[in-house]
Amino acid sequence: MTDRAKASPAPANRHTVHAKGREKLMAHAAMLLFAALIAGSFSFGGMAARHLDAGPLTLWRYLMTVVVMGLLTFGILRVPFRAPQRIWRFALLGGLIAVYMLTMFAALEFTSPVQTGAVFTLMPLISAGFALVFIGQKTRPDVLLALVIAALGAIWVIFRADIGAILSFDVGRGELIYFVGVICHGAYVPLIRKFNQGENPVAFGFWVVVFTVPWLLPTGAVPLATTDFVALPATVWATIAYLSIVTTALTFMLLQYASMRLPAPKVLGYGYLTPTFIILLEGLLGHGWASPAVFVGALVTAAGLLVMGLLRD
């Protein structure tokens, strides 16, 4: 072996190479918008859930998303149509998303959104563990510290600055059900980067959505087929439009974009801002503003995420 060969550096792990400069800022901006759009879905989803169960509602949402993303991918963006290779990748990712969505709605039958929100804050740290196992992506200690600070602020917001509510948190059936979904979503983000082998990101997202639908058929097909769509109020149709176009298709692309450029824990860390955006939206809609103590928690979360964003990947 020559000296030159001995001196050749080992090939870099592409999963540990992250964006820099303007592209990095754009990825963080994408996740900021992601958190805001997801927050908007809670108000709309709550209105639709009064008229349609979670199973058919979720299936209808994803069927519409397939249409929307298909038009966007192959119509507007003119991405060449190619049958997906190694279909099992998309089936696995679709299954993870389906489990997350179904467990979230199932958990709400046993517990409150506040309790599920507390479980949600575990997702970035779970994702950090999966990122290390799946793609060898290590999380720096200072980034983990920033995530913990952001999580504490999020918990303060979720429990509306009520120390008694935090201390009385009781892990029940609903929390355990949703925890399964949180684990699935935590694995989903690093797997996007692992499974994407250079495919067009929008086309990749389209096929993931397509292969999410079969997982939703057992709980949603029959109820959806027997739904009286004419009798549904306009709010349900508006909700489906928002969920399929904005909080599924658009947020899917934002998540895909950021996941290919940022470490998985940083990507999911923006989920901590969702409760804050919900509180702001509820106030703007005239449903009442949160107390100043709650906004302190929101500021702590924002500060933690700002530090996290500035830290080296």
C-alpha positions, 0 to 999 in steps of 0.5 A, a space after each residue: 500500500 502506498 503512502 498516498 493510499 494510507 493518507 487518504 481520508 475515510 469517506 465522510 458519513 453523508 448523514 452527518 454532513 449538514 447545511 451551512 450559511 443561507 441554506 441552514 437558515 432556510 432549513 430553520 425557517 422551514 421548521 419555524 413555519 412548520 410549527 406555526 402551521 401544525 398549530 393551526 391544525 388543532 383548532 380546525 381539527 377540533 371543529 371537524 372532530 365533532 362531526 367525524 371520527 378520527 379513523 375516517 377523518 384521517 383517511 379522508 385527509 390522506 386521500 386528499 393529500 395524495 391528490 394534492 401532492 400528486 398534482 404538485 409533484 407531477 403537474 406543477 413541478 413537472 417531476 418525471 414519474 418513476 415507479 418507486 424503487 425498494 417500496 419497503 422504504 416508503 411502506 415503513 415510513 408511511 406505517 410510522 406516520 400512520 401509527 403516530 396519527 392514529 395513536 394521537 387520536 386514540 390517546 385523546 379518547 382516554 386523556 387530555 391534549 395537555 397530557 399528550 402535549 407533555 408526552 410530545 416533548 419527549 420526541 426530540 430526545 427520542 429522535 436523537 437516540 434513533 439518529 445515533 442508531 440509524 445513521 450515526 448522527 451524534 448530538 452535541 452535549 450543548 445541543 442536548 442541553 438547549 433541547 432540555 431547556 426548550 422542553 422545560 419551557 414547553 412543559 411550562 406552557 402546556 401546563 399553563 404555568 400550573 406547578 400543581 398540574 405538573 406535579 400531579 401528572 399521572 401516566 395513564 393508558 392514553 399517555 402510553 398509547 401516544 408514547 408509542 406514536 411518539 416513538 414512531 415519529 421520533 424514528 421517522 425523521 432520521 429514517 427520511 435521511 437514511 432512506 432517501 437515496 438521491 430521489 427528488 424530495 417532493 416525489 419521495 414525499 409523494 410516495 410516502 403519503 401514498 404508502 401511508 393510506 393502506 395503513 389507515 384503511 382498517 380503521 377508516 375505510 368502512 366509516 368513510 364509505 358510509 359517511 353522508 358527505 352532503 350532511 357535513 357542515 362547511 367547517 369539515 370541508 374547510 378542515 379537510 382542505 387545510 389538513 390535506 393541503 397545509 398541514 400534510 402536504 406543505 408541512 411534509 415538504 418543510 419537514 423533508 427539506 429540513 431533515 435533509 439539512 439539519 440534525 434530527 433533534 434540531 428538526 423535531 425541537 421546533 415541535 416545542 413551539 407548537 403549544 406556544 403558537 396554539 396559545 397565540 392563535 387562540 388569543 387572536 381568534 378571541 378565545 382568550 389570552 394566556 397568563 403572563 406566567 405562561 408567556 414566560 415559558 414560551 420565551 424560555 422555549 424560544 430562547 432554548 431553540 434560538 441557542 440550539 439553532 446557533 450552536 454548531 451541528 
